[in-house]
Amino acid sequence: MNTHIAMTHNEDAIPVLLVSTQAPLDVLHASAASRFLAVTQMMESLASLDITGAKGADVQQLAHAAAMLLRDGCDVMDVLGRQIQLQA
């Protein structure tokens, strides 16, 4: 397995955001969990607000930020799952 895997959301052909495949399991888990928690808190905040007057661009930007955090967390969980499979 490569020592680093490119994250899904890279803005360019040359990946800048990478996940270490050699990071300890607890570190990978904490990284993914922090992203999932950030998205959860953002969505809970949005759910409690009246966004009927929000601009479409604002909602789109929030959705994009949430999608990036979720994708990052999923990428890290993928590496975590691969490491667990290798240990089995």
Jmol script that loads the backbone (N, CA, C; Angstrom):
load data "model"
ATOM      1  N   MET A   1       0.849  -1.177   0.000  1.00  0.00           N
ATOM      2  CA  MET A   1       0.000   0.000   0.000  1.00  0.00           C
ATOM      3  C   MET A   1       0.896   1.242   0.000  1.00  0.00           C
ATOM      4  N   ASN A   2       0.497   2.255  -0.758  1.00  0.00           N
ATOM      5  CA  ASN A   2       1.227   3.520  -0.777  1.00  0.00           C
ATOM      6  C   ASN A   2       1.238   4.138   0.610  1.00  0.00           C
ATOM      7  N   THR A   3       2.237   4.976   0.871  1.00  0.00           N
ATOM      8  CA  THR A   3       2.309   5.618   2.184  1.00  0.00           C
ATOM      9  C   THR A   3       1.301   6.751   2.319  1.00  0.00           C
ATOM     10  N   HIS A   4       0.813   7.269   1.185  1.00  0.00           N
ATOM     11  CA  HIS A   4      -0.199   8.327   1.204  1.00  0.00           C
ATOM     12  C   HIS A   4      -1.194   8.087   0.075  1.00  0.00           C
ATOM     13  N   ILE A   5      -2.436   8.412   0.340  1.00  0.00           N
ATOM     14  CA  ILE A   5      -3.492   8.316  -0.661  1.00  0.00           C
ATOM     15  C   ILE A   5      -4.102   9.706  -0.806  1.00  0.00           C
ATOM     16  N   ALA A   6      -4.281  10.118  -2.054  1.00  0.00           N
ATOM     17  CA  ALA A   6      -4.874  11.437  -2.305  1.00  0.00           C
ATOM     18  C   ALA A   6      -6.323  11.452  -1.846  1.00  0.00           C
ATOM     19  N   MET A   7      -6.706  12.550  -1.222  1.00  0.00           N
ATOM     20  CA  MET A   7      -8.104  12.723  -0.841  1.00  0.00           C
ATOM     21  C   MET A   7      -8.917  12.997  -2.106  1.00  0.00           C
ATOM     22  N   THR A   8     -10.183  12.677  -2.069  1.00  0.00           N
ATOM     23  CA  THR A   8     -11.048  12.819  -3.226  1.00  0.00           C
ATOM     24  C   THR A   8     -11.137  14.260  -3.689  1.00  0.00           C
ATOM     25  N   HIS A   9     -11.248  15.193  -2.754  1.00  0.00           N
ATOM     26  CA  HIS A   9     -11.459  16.591  -3.114  1.00  0.00           C
ATOM     27  C   HIS A   9     -10.128  17.332  -3.191  1.00  0.00           C
ATOM     28  N   ASN A  10      -9.498  17.253  -4.348  1.00  0.00           N
ATOM     29  CA  ASN A  10      -8.303  18.032  -4.636  1.00  0.00           C
ATOM     30  C   ASN A  10      -8.651  18.943  -5.800  1.00  0.00           C
ATOM     31  N   GLU A  11      -8.297  20.193  -5.686  1.00  0.00           N
ATOM     32  CA  GLU A  11      -8.688  21.195  -6.681  1.00  0.00           C
ATOM     33  C   GLU A  11      -7.886  21.111  -7.970  1.00  0.00           C
ATOM     34  N   ASP A  12      -6.789  20.374  -7.977  1.00  0.00           N
ATOM     35  CA  ASP A  12      -5.910  20.359  -9.124  1.00  0.00           C
ATOM     36  C   ASP A  12      -5.556  18.917  -9.482  1.00  0.00           C
ATOM     37  N   ALA A  13      -4.907  18.753 -10.620  1.00  0.00           N
ATOM     38  CA  ALA A  13      -4.479  17.421 -11.043  1.00  0.00           C
ATOM     39  C   ALA A  13      -3.379  16.874 -10.135  1.00  0.00           C
ATOM     40  N   ILE A  14      -2.633  17.771  -9.500  1.00  0.00           N
ATOM     41  CA  ILE A  14      -1.587  17.353  -8.570  1.00  0.00           C
ATOM     42  C   ILE A  14      -2.196  17.354  -7.172  1.00  0.00           C
ATOM     43  N   PRO A  15      -2.376  16.167  -6.575  1.00  0.00           N
ATOM     44  CA  PRO A  15      -3.011  16.121  -5.258  1.00  0.00           C
ATOM     45  C   PRO A  15      -2.162  16.798  -4.193  1.00  0.00           C
ATOM     46  N   VAL A  16      -2.822  17.639  -3.421  1.00  0.00           N
ATOM     47  CA  VAL A  16      -2.166  18.341  -2.323  1.00  0.00           C
ATOM     48  C   VAL A  16      -2.625  17.761  -0.995  1.00  0.00           C
ATOM     49  N   LEU A  17      -3.894  17.389  -0.928  1.00  0.00           N
ATOM     50  CA  LEU A  17      -4.455  16.827   0.298  1.00  0.00           C
ATOM     51  C   LEU A  17      -4.306  15.317   0.262  1.00  0.00           C
ATOM     52  N   LEU A  18      -3.585  14.786   1.228  1.00  0.00           N
ATOM     53  CA  LEU A  18      -3.277  13.357   1.277  1.00  0.00           C
ATOM     54  C   LEU A  18      -3.607  12.791   2.651  1.00  0.00           C
ATOM     55  N   VAL A  19      -3.875  11.488   2.686  1.00  0.00           N
ATOM     56  CA  VAL A  19      -4.078  10.777   3.945  1.00  0.00           C
ATOM     57  C   VAL A  19      -2.922   9.797   4.094  1.00  0.00           C
ATOM     58  N   SER A  20      -2.303   9.805   5.242  1.00  0.00           N
ATOM     59  CA  SER A  20      -1.220   8.871   5.513  1.00  0.00           C
ATOM     60  C   SER A  20      -1.789   7.478   5.768  1.00  0.00           C
ATOM     61  N   THR A  21      -1.325   6.519   5.004  1.00  0.00           N
ATOM     62  CA  THR A  21      -1.777   5.139   5.211  1.00  0.00           C
ATOM     63  C   THR A  21      -1.028   4.487   6.369  1.00  0.00           C
ATOM     64  N   GLN A  22      -0.051   5.191   6.907  1.00  0.00           N
ATOM     65  CA  GLN A  22       0.722   4.650   8.016  1.00  0.00           C
ATOM     66  C   GLN A  22       0.369   5.297   9.354  1.00  0.00           C
ATOM     67  N   ALA A  23      -0.611   6.179   9.339  1.00  0.00           N
ATOM     68  CA  ALA A  23      -1.036   6.822  10.585  1.00  0.00           C
ATOM     69  C   ALA A  23      -1.683   5.781  11.499  1.00  0.00           C
ATOM     70  N   PRO A  24      -1.520   5.933  12.793  1.00  0.00           N
ATOM     71  CA  PRO A  24      -2.171   5.006  13.723  1.00  0.00           C
ATOM     72  C   PRO A  24      -3.692   5.062  13.579  1.00  0.00           C
ATOM     73  N   LEU A  25      -4.325   3.939  13.865  1.00  0.00           N
ATOM     74  CA  LEU A  25      -5.777   3.834  13.721  1.00  0.00           C
ATOM     75  C   LEU A  25      -6.517   4.888  14.526  1.00  0.00           C
ATOM     76  N   ASP A  26      -6.066   5.142  15.746  1.00  0.00           N
ATOM     77  CA  ASP A  26      -6.765   6.128  16.573  1.00  0.00           C
ATOM     78  C   ASP A  26      -6.649   7.537  16.007  1.00  0.00           C
ATOM     79  N   VAL A  27      -5.547   7.841  15.351  1.00  0.00           N
ATOM     80  CA  VAL A  27      -5.362   9.154  14.733  1.00  0.00           C
ATOM     81  C   VAL A  27      -6.271   9.300  13.515  1.00  0.00           C
ATOM     82  N   LEU A  28      -6.352   8.252  12.703  1.00  0.00           N
ATOM     83  CA  LEU A  28      -7.258   8.276  11.555  1.00  0.00           C
ATOM     84  C   LEU A  28      -8.703   8.436  12.019  1.00  0.00           C
ATOM     85  N   HIS A  29      -9.062   7.681  13.041  1.00  0.00           N
ATOM     86  CA  HIS A  29     -10.429   7.751  13.563  1.00  0.00           C
ATOM     87  C   HIS A  29     -10.739   9.152  14.080  1.00  0.00           C
ATOM     88  N   ALA A  30      -9.824   9.738  14.829  1.00  0.00           N
ATOM     89  CA  ALA A  30     -10.041  11.081  15.386  1.00  0.00           C
ATOM     90  C   ALA A  30     -10.180  12.120  14.274  1.00  0.00           C
ATOM     91  N   SER A  31      -9.409  11.967  13.223  1.00  0.00           N
ATOM     92  CA  SER A  31      -9.479  12.906  12.103  1.00  0.00           C
ATOM     93  C   SER A  31     -10.838  12.819  11.409  1.00  0.00           C
ATOM     94  N   ALA A  32     -11.281  11.612  11.129  1.00  0.00           N
ATOM     95  CA  ALA A  32     -12.595  11.438  10.489  1.00  0.00           C
ATOM     96  C   ALA A  32     -13.707  11.916  11.421  1.00  0.00           C
ATOM     97  N   ALA A  33     -13.613  11.556  12.680  1.00  0.00           N
ATOM     98  CA  ALA A  33     -14.655  11.925  13.639  1.00  0.00           C
ATOM     99  C   ALA A  33     -14.785  13.439  13.774  1.00  0.00           C
ATOM    100  N   SER A  34     -13.664  14.152  13.741  1.00  0.00           N
ATOM    101  CA  SER A  34     -13.732  15.613  13.877  1.00  0.00           C
ATOM    102  C   SER A  34     -14.443  16.239  12.681  1.00  0.00           C
ATOM    103  N   ARG A  35     -14.250  15.685  11.497  1.00  0.00           N
ATOM    104  CA  ARG A  35     -14.942  16.203  10.317  1.00  0.00           C
ATOM    105  C   ARG A  35     -16.434  15.885  10.372  1.00  0.00           C
ATOM    106  N   PHE A  36     -16.762  14.668  10.766  1.00  0.00           N
ATOM    107  CA  PHE A  36     -18.178  14.294  10.879  1.00  0.00           C
ATOM    108  C   PHE A  36     -18.879  15.135  11.948  1.00  0.00           C
ATOM    109  N   LEU A  37     -18.189  15.400  13.054  1.00  0.00           N
ATOM    110  CA  LEU A  37     -18.764  16.231  14.112  1.00  0.00           C
ATOM    111  C   LEU A  37     -18.989  17.660  13.617  1.00  0.00           C
ATOM    112  N   ALA A  38     -18.027  18.207  12.867  1.00  0.00           N
ATOM    113  CA  ALA A  38     -18.175  19.566  12.333  1.00  0.00           C
ATOM    114  C   ALA A  38     -19.388  19.657  11.405  1.00  0.00           C
ATOM    115  N   VAL A  39     -19.574  18.661  10.552  1.00  0.00           N
ATOM    116  CA  VAL A  39     -20.735  18.661   9.649  1.00  0.00           C
ATOM    117  C   VAL A  39     -22.027  18.514  10.449  1.00  0.00           C
ATOM    118  N   THR A  40     -22.008  17.648  11.432  1.00  0.00           N
ATOM    119  CA  THR A  40     -23.196  17.443  12.259  1.00  0.00           C
ATOM    120  C   THR A  40     -23.591  18.741  12.959  1.00  0.00           C
ATOM    121  N   GLN A  41     -22.617  19.424  13.537  1.00  0.00           N
ATOM    122  CA  GLN A  41     -22.904  20.682  14.229  1.00  0.00           C
ATOM    123  C   GLN A  41     -23.405  21.746  13.256  1.00  0.00           C
ATOM    124  N   MET A  42     -22.825  21.805  12.060  1.00  0.00           N
ATOM    125  CA  MET A  42     -23.281  22.775  11.065  1.00  0.00           C
ATOM    126  C   MET A  42     -24.720  22.483  10.653  1.00  0.00           C
ATOM    127  N   MET A  43     -25.036  21.216  10.403  1.00  0.00           N
ATOM    128  CA  MET A  43     -26.389  20.851   9.993  1.00  0.00           C
ATOM    129  C   MET A  43     -27.404  21.075  11.120  1.00  0.00           C
ATOM    130  N   GLU A  44     -27.007  20.799  12.370  1.00  0.00           N
ATOM    131  CA  GLU A  44     -27.903  21.048  13.500  1.00  0.00           C
ATOM    132  C   GLU A  44     -28.175  22.542  13.648  1.00  0.00           C
ATOM    133  N   SER A  45     -27.143  23.369  13.430  1.00  0.00           N
ATOM    134  CA  SER A  45     -27.334  24.812  13.490  1.00  0.00           C
ATOM    135  C   SER A  45     -28.271  25.281  12.391  1.00  0.00           C
ATOM    136  N   LEU A  46     -28.074  24.780  11.187  1.00  0.00           N
ATOM    137  CA  LEU A  46     -28.944  25.155  10.075  1.00  0.00           C
ATOM    138  C   LEU A  46     -30.380  24.706  10.306  1.00  0.00           C
ATOM    139  N   ALA A  47     -30.538  23.538  10.889  1.00  0.00           N
ATOM    140  CA  ALA A  47     -31.884  23.014  11.135  1.00  0.00           C
ATOM    141  C   ALA A  47     -32.659  23.882  12.116  1.00  0.00           C
ATOM    142  N   SER A  48     -31.953  24.574  12.991  1.00  0.00           N
ATOM    143  CA  SER A  48     -32.637  25.400  13.983  1.00  0.00           C
ATOM    144  C   SER A  48     -32.859  26.840  13.510  1.00  0.00           C
ATOM    145  N   LEU A  49     -32.362  27.176  12.335  1.00  0.00           N
ATOM    146  CA  LEU A  49     -32.500  28.530  11.810  1.00  0.00           C
ATOM    147  C   LEU A  49     -33.633  28.614  10.790  1.00  0.00           C
ATOM    148  N   ASP A  50     -34.168  29.802  10.644  1.00  0.00           N
ATOM    149  CA  ASP A  50     -35.140  30.055   9.578  1.00  0.00           C
ATOM    150  C   ASP A  50     -34.350  30.570   8.377  1.00  0.00           C
ATOM    151  N   ILE A  51     -34.137  29.710   7.399  1.00  0.00           N
ATOM    152  CA  ILE A  51     -33.326  30.102   6.249  1.00  0.00           C
ATOM    153  C   ILE A  51     -34.185  30.437   5.027  1.00  0.00           C
ATOM    154  N   THR A  52     -35.465  30.712   5.257  1.00  0.00           N
ATOM    155  CA  THR A  52     -36.347  31.006   4.130  1.00  0.00           C
ATOM    156  C   THR A  52     -35.903  32.249   3.372  1.00  0.00           C
ATOM    157  N   GLY A  53     -35.240  33.167   4.039  1.00  0.00           N
ATOM    158  CA  GLY A  53     -34.772  34.376   3.384  1.00  0.00           C
ATOM    159  C   GLY A  53     -33.342  34.274   2.885  1.00  0.00           C
ATOM    160  N   ALA A  54     -32.739  33.108   3.018  1.00  0.00           N
ATOM    161  CA  ALA A  54     -31.344  32.947   2.607  1.00  0.00           C
ATOM    162  C   ALA A  54     -31.222  32.979   1.091  1.00  0.00           C
ATOM    163  N   LYS A  55     -30.107  33.490   0.634  1.00  0.00           N
ATOM    164  CA  LYS A  55     -29.814  33.507  -0.787  1.00  0.00           C
ATOM    165  C   LYS A  55     -29.394  32.113  -1.233  1.00  0.00           C
ATOM    166  N   GLY A  56     -29.735  31.785  -2.467  1.00  0.00           N
ATOM    167  CA  GLY A  56     -29.363  30.475  -3.005  1.00  0.00           C
ATOM    168  C   GLY A  56     -27.869  30.228  -2.957  1.00  0.00           C
ATOM    169  N   ALA A  57     -27.092  31.280  -3.201  1.00  0.00           N
ATOM    170  CA  ALA A  57     -25.635  31.139  -3.173  1.00  0.00           C
ATOM    171  C   ALA A  57     -25.140  30.797  -1.777  1.00  0.00           C
ATOM    172  N   ASP A  58     -25.777  31.363  -0.757  1.00  0.00           N
ATOM    173  CA  ASP A  58     -25.379  31.072   0.627  1.00  0.00           C
ATOM    174  C   ASP A  58     -25.635  29.611   0.963  1.00  0.00           C
ATOM    175  N   VAL A  59     -26.798  29.127   0.603  1.00  0.00           N
ATOM    176  CA  VAL A  59     -27.148  27.727   0.873  1.00  0.00           C
ATOM    177  C   VAL A  59     -26.213  26.804   0.097  1.00  0.00           C
ATOM    178  N   GLN A  60     -25.907  27.171  -1.145  1.00  0.00           N
ATOM    179  CA  GLN A  60     -25.007  26.361  -1.966  1.00  0.00           C
ATOM    180  C   GLN A  60     -23.611  26.301  -1.347  1.00  0.00           C
ATOM    181  N   GLN A  61     -23.127  27.417  -0.816  1.00  0.00           N
ATOM    182  CA  GLN A  61     -21.810  27.432  -0.186  1.00  0.00           C
ATOM    183  C   GLN A  61     -21.782  26.563   1.070  1.00  0.00           C
ATOM    184  N   LEU A  62     -22.840  26.619   1.866  1.00  0.00           N
ATOM    185  CA  LEU A  62     -22.915  25.773   3.056  1.00  0.00           C
ATOM    186  C   LEU A  62     -22.965  24.297   2.671  1.00  0.00           C
ATOM    187  N   ALA A  63     -23.737  23.984   1.646  1.00  0.00           N
ATOM    188  CA  ALA A  63     -23.829  22.592   1.186  1.00  0.00           C
ATOM    189  C   ALA A  63     -22.476  22.114   0.664  1.00  0.00           C
ATOM    190  N   HIS A  64     -21.772  22.978  -0.037  1.00  0.00           N
ATOM    191  CA  HIS A  64     -20.452  22.621  -0.560  1.00  0.00           C
ATOM    192  C   HIS A  64     -19.474  22.358   0.588  1.00  0.00           C
ATOM    193  N   ALA A  65     -19.489  23.213   1.598  1.00  0.00           N
ATOM    194  CA  ALA A  65     -18.604  23.024   2.760  1.00  0.00           C
ATOM    195  C   ALA A  65     -18.932  21.714   3.475  1.00  0.00           C
ATOM    196  N   ALA A  66     -20.213  21.433   3.646  1.00  0.00           N
ATOM    197  CA  ALA A  66     -20.615  20.181   4.299  1.00  0.00           C
ATOM    198  C   ALA A  66     -20.179  18.982   3.480  1.00  0.00           C
ATOM    199  N   ALA A  67     -20.345  19.058   2.168  1.00  0.00           N
ATOM    200  CA  ALA A  67     -19.949  17.951   1.299  1.00  0.00           C
ATOM    201  C   ALA A  67     -18.436  17.708   1.361  1.00  0.00           C
ATOM    202  N   MET A  68     -17.654  18.791   1.405  1.00  0.00           N
ATOM    203  CA  MET A  68     -16.197  18.629   1.492  1.00  0.00           C
ATOM    204  C   MET A  68     -15.797  17.951   2.798  1.00  0.00           C
ATOM    205  N   LEU A  69     -16.393  18.385   3.899  1.00  0.00           N
ATOM    206  CA  LEU A  69     -16.067  17.777   5.190  1.00  0.00           C
ATOM    207  C   LEU A  69     -16.471  16.302   5.222  1.00  0.00           C
ATOM    208  N   LEU A  70     -17.648  16.003   4.692  1.00  0.00           N
ATOM    209  CA  LEU A  70     -18.091  14.614   4.656  1.00  0.00           C
ATOM    210  C   LEU A  70     -17.182  13.760   3.782  1.00  0.00           C
ATOM    211  N   ARG A  71     -16.806  14.275   2.615  1.00  0.00           N
ATOM    212  CA  ARG A  71     -15.932  13.530   1.709  1.00  0.00           C
ATOM    213  C   ARG A  71     -14.578  13.297   2.360  1.00  0.00           C
ATOM    214  N   ASP A  72     -14.017  14.316   3.016  1.00  0.00           N
ATOM    215  CA  ASP A  72     -12.742  14.150   3.722  1.00  0.00           C
ATOM    216  C   ASP A  72     -12.852  13.060   4.780  1.00  0.00           C
ATOM    217  N   GLY A  73     -13.923  13.113   5.563  1.00  0.00           N
ATOM    218  CA  GLY A  73     -14.121  12.097   6.597  1.00  0.00           C
ATOM    219  C   GLY A  73     -14.254  10.707   5.999  1.00  0.00           C
ATOM    220  N   CYS A  74     -14.967  10.582   4.900  1.00  0.00           N
ATOM    221  CA  CYS A  74     -15.121   9.282   4.228  1.00  0.00           C
ATOM    222  C   CYS A  74     -13.794   8.779   3.676  1.00  0.00           C
ATOM    223  N   ASP A  75     -12.980   9.695   3.126  1.00  0.00           N
ATOM    224  CA  ASP A  75     -11.661   9.298   2.621  1.00  0.00           C
ATOM    225  C   ASP A  75     -10.784   8.755   3.746  1.00  0.00           C
ATOM    226  N   VAL A  76     -10.816   9.430   4.887  1.00  0.00           N
ATOM    227  CA  VAL A  76     -10.020   8.971   6.028  1.00  0.00           C
ATOM    228  C   VAL A  76     -10.563   7.628   6.535  1.00  0.00           C
ATOM    229  N   MET A  77     -11.880   7.486   6.589  1.00  0.00           N
ATOM    230  CA  MET A  77     -12.470   6.210   7.014  1.00  0.00           C
ATOM    231  C   MET A  77     -12.112   5.083   6.051  1.00  0.00           C
ATOM    232  N   ASP A  78     -11.977   5.394   4.769  1.00  0.00           N
ATOM    233  CA  ASP A  78     -11.569   4.390   3.789  1.00  0.00           C
ATOM    234  C   ASP A  78     -10.173   3.872   4.098  1.00  0.00           C
ATOM    235  N   VAL A  79      -9.251   4.785   4.406  1.00  0.00           N
ATOM    236  CA  VAL A  79      -7.895   4.384   4.771  1.00  0.00           C
ATOM    237  C   VAL A  79      -7.920   3.591   6.072  1.00  0.00           C
ATOM    238  N   LEU A  80      -8.723   4.019   7.019  1.00  0.00           N
ATOM    239  CA  LEU A  80      -8.870   3.300   8.290  1.00  0.00           C
ATOM    240  C   LEU A  80      -9.358   1.872   8.037  1.00  0.00           C
ATOM    241  N   GLY A  81     -10.362   1.736   7.198  1.00  0.00           N
ATOM    242  CA  GLY A  81     -10.889   0.414   6.876  1.00  0.00           C
ATOM    243  C   GLY A  81      -9.862  -0.469   6.189  1.00  0.00           C
ATOM    244  N   ARG A  82      -9.074   0.099   5.305  1.00  0.00           N
ATOM    245  CA  ARG A  82      -8.024  -0.672   4.643  1.00  0.00           C
ATOM    246  C   ARG A  82      -6.995  -1.157   5.639  1.00  0.00           C
ATOM    247  N   GLN A  83      -6.618  -0.294   6.595  1.00  0.00           N
ATOM    248  CA  GLN A  83      -5.656  -0.703   7.608  1.00  0.00           C
ATOM    249  C   GLN A  83      -6.203  -1.834   8.476  1.00  0.00           C
ATOM    250  N   ILE A  84      -7.464  -1.742   8.833  1.00  0.00           N
ATOM    251  CA  ILE A  84      -8.089  -2.789   9.648  1.00  0.00           C
ATOM    252  C   ILE A  84      -8.114  -4.099   8.870  1.00  0.00           C
ATOM    253  N   GLN A  85      -8.432  -4.036   7.583  1.00  0.00           N
ATOM    254  CA  GLN A  85      -8.459  -5.240   6.750  1.00  0.00           C
ATOM    255  C   GLN A  85      -7.081  -5.884   6.660  1.00  0.00           C
ATOM    256  N   LEU A  86      -6.033  -5.079   6.561  1.00  0.00           N
ATOM    257  CA  LEU A  86      -4.678  -5.605   6.486  1.00  0.00           C
ATOM    258  C   LEU A  86      -4.272  -6.312   7.785  1.00  0.00           C
ATOM    259  N   GLN A  87      -4.813  -5.837   8.913  1.00  0.00           N
ATOM    260  CA  GLN A  87      -4.480  -6.442  10.192  1.00  0.00           C
ATOM    261  C   GLN A  87      -5.245  -7.739  10.439  1.00  0.00           C
ATOM    262  N   ALA A  88      -6.362  -7.916   9.732  1.00  0.00           N
ATOM    263  CA  ALA A  88      -7.199  -9.103   9.946  1.00  0.00           C
ATOM    264  C   ALA A  88      -6.599 -10.336   9.311  1.00  0.00           C
TER     265      ALA A  88
END
end "model"
wireframe off; spacefill off
backbone 0.3
color backbone group
